[in-house]
């Protein structure tokens, strides 16, 4: 394998890991909500029982888990409480700016989301 091929593979892997990290950050609150929901549905779990939530990317084949400290019951409930407080205190759409990304191509709201349409048209 040539040095250029190795460099390309390393660049591709670094790029994939970077994109996974960005996507996982976008799903952090959802993952915490799932962990909290499991705890509510299974009251036999104690606060010391670790609940893992895995975000699995099919292409590339990478799994992502949040750090253990973010999956603790208090961390999950605090994150959800903070998000709800932000939503309740935000009165205008500009408080929720669109974050166009590759997921826009599959979004059900593409027809009404100007930022998403512009992102897709630009060929990002």
PyMOL commands that set and color helices and strands:
alter all, ss='L'
color gray80, all
select helices_A, chain A and resi 3-26+28-41+68-71+73-89+93-95+102-106+114-121
alter helices_A, ss='H'
color red, helices_A
select strands_A, chain A and resi 54-57+62-65
alter strands_A, ss='S'
color yellow, strands_A
deselect
rebuild
show_as cartoon
